[in-house]
Amino acid sequence: MLRASEWTESLRDLVTTIRETQLNIQGNRLNTIMKKVTSWAAIIAITTAVTGFYGQNVPIRGSRRPRGSGRPRW
């Protein structure tokens, strides 16, 4: 009876260790993916800010100023 309980406890520890290892590997993969996504988001945010700033010279309805007057409308 004592050997069976020791064997059960050993298997329980083994399963716990395997599960923790699996979760660590999954977390490391997620970190790698998040680094890539964050890098692309930063690149896209910069280009969006630049094109958004220079894209503000569209005519507004009711405005009598010509298109592309040379200064942004804030």
C-alpha positions in Angstrom: 0.0 0.0 0.0 2.9 2.4 0.8 4.5 1.8 -2.6 1.3 2.5 -4.5 0.8 5.8 -2.7 4.5 6.8 -3.3 4.1 5.8 -7.0 0.9 7.8 -7.3 2.6 10.8 -5.7 5.6 10.4 -8.1 3.3 10.3 -11.1 1.4 13.4 -9.8 4.6 15.3 -9.5 5.6 14.2 -13.0 2.3 15.4 -14.5 2.6 18.7 -12.7 6.1 19.2 -14.0 5.1 18.4 -17.5 2.1 20.8 -17.4 4.3 23.6 -16.0 6.8 23.0 -18.7 4.1 23.1 -21.4 2.7 26.4 -20.0 6.2 28.0 -19.9 6.8 27.0 -23.6 3.4 28.4 -24.5 4.2 31.6 -22.7 7.5 32.0 -24.4 5.9 31.5 -27.8 3.2 34.1 -26.9 6.0 36.6 -25.9 7.7 36.1 -29.2 4.5 36.7 -31.2 3.7 39.8 -29.1 7.1 41.3 -29.8 6.5 40.9 -33.6 3.0 42.3 -33.4 4.2 45.3 -31.3 7.0 46.0 -33.8 4.6 46.0 -36.7 2.1 48.1 -34.8 4.7 50.7 -34.1 5.8 50.9 -37.7 2.2 51.2 -38.9 1.4 53.9 -36.2 4.3 56.1 -37.4 3.3 55.9 -41.0 -0.3 56.5 -40.1 0.7 59.6 -38.1 2.8 61.0 -41.0 0.2 60.4 -43.7 -2.6 61.7 -41.4 -0.8 64.9 -40.8 -0.1 65.5 -44.5 -3.5 64.3 -45.5 -5.4 67.1 -43.7 -5.5 69.3 -46.7 -8.8 68.0 -48.1 -11.5 70.5 -48.7 -14.2 70.8 -46.0 -17.8 71.4 -47.2 -18.8 75.0 -47.0 -15.1 76.1 -47.0 -14.1 78.6 -49.6 -10.4 77.9 -49.3 -8.8 75.9 -52.2 -7.5 72.4 -51.7 -4.0 72.1 -50.5 -3.6 75.6 -49.1 -0.2 74.7 -47.5 -1.0 74.6 -43.8 -2.9 72.1 -41.8 -6.4 72.8 -40.5 -6.7 72.4 -36.8 
